[in-house]
Amino acid sequence: MNYENDLIEQFQERGISLGSELYLPLEVALELVQWCDNRHLAVVGVEGFIWDSKHLMSQMDIIADFSLSGARRIHDWAEYVSKCNSLAKEYLPNISEREGLVINLTVLSEKEWMHYRNQT
């Protein structure tokens, strides 16, 4: 089973699944970062939305891209995972909770990372 299927299986019932995307309450998103840490997956992005039971509304003040920070210069996968996930763990607790807030995380495997690194 690939990590995407495993992730959906573990977290789908605790959030909102639309297409191939998963939107989680803030506290569950924090758990997902730890889950990724345990599986050597990197959380490279965070996006916040308000879910009103019908629509998602992007929260422009809750967008973060950790892949372009100092982590981009890292050439070791374990170090990259550690850097990105540490940044996610610092960022998420500082988000102000609001009604209907859900979080979408962008997760990257080592294979995906190597593919993107070879393209740049």
N, C-alpha and C positions, 0 to 999 in steps of 0.2 A: 504494500500500500504506500503510495507516495504521500508526502507530508501534507499536501492540500486536502486530500481525502481524510486523513487522520485529523487535521485541524478542524474541518467541517464537522466530522463525527463528534469531536470533543466539545465544540463550542456552539454549534448551530442552535441548539435548544435554548441557549442563554442569550441569544441576540436575534437580529433580523437578517434573514438571508434573502437577497435579491439578485437573481442571476447567479453569477459566480462570486459575488461580493458578500462579505459578512460584516455587519454593523453591530457593535457590542456596547453595552453600558461601560462607563469609564472603569469601574472596579474590575470588570471581566477583562477589559483590554489590558489592564495591568497584569492579570493572571496569564494572559496569552503571551506577554513578553517573557515571563518566566518560563512558560511552556516552551517557547522558542529557544530560550537560553539552554534548557535541558536537552534540546534536540539539535543544537549547533546550527540554528537558523538565525538569520539577522533580520531585525525589524528596522527597515530603512526609511519608513515613512509613516506619518500619522495624519489623518484627516478627520475633522469633526463635523457632525451634521446634527440637525434637529429633525426628529422623526415625529410626524403628527398623525400617525396611523395610516396615512395614505401617501405622503410625499416626504422626500428627504430634502432638506434645505441646507446647503453648504454654509459652514461657519468659517468665514475667511480669517478669523483670528485663531483658528485651530488647524493650522497646516504646518507640518514640519517635514523636512527632508534631511535625514541623517547621512544619506549616502554621499552627499556633496560636501560634508564638513571635513574635518581633518581625516576622517575615516577613508576618504578616497585615496589618500597617499599610502595607505596600508597595503602591503602585499601578502600578508599572512591571513588566511581565512579565520583562524581562531581569534586573532587579534581584532580583525574586522568585526566579527560577531560581538566580541566583548565591547568594543567602542560604540557600535550602533545601539546595542541593547542597553548599555549604560546611559546613553543619551535619551533613549525612549523612557527609561525608568526615572530619569530626572525630569523630563518634560511632562509626562502624563499626570503626575500628582499636582502639578501647578495649574492644571486646567480648572477653571471655575465651573462647578456643576450647575446645570440648568435643566429645566424641564424638557424632556424628550431627547436629551443629548445622547448620541451614539457615536462610537469611534470606529473608523476603518483603519486597519494597519496594513502596510505593505511589507510582505515577508519575502525574503530571498534565501534560496538554498546556495550551497557552495557551487553547484553545477551552474546555476543561473548567474551567479557572480562571475564565474570564470568566463562564461559566454559574453556577458556585457563588458568585462575588462578587455577581452580580446577584440571587441569592436571599437574601442576608443583608443 
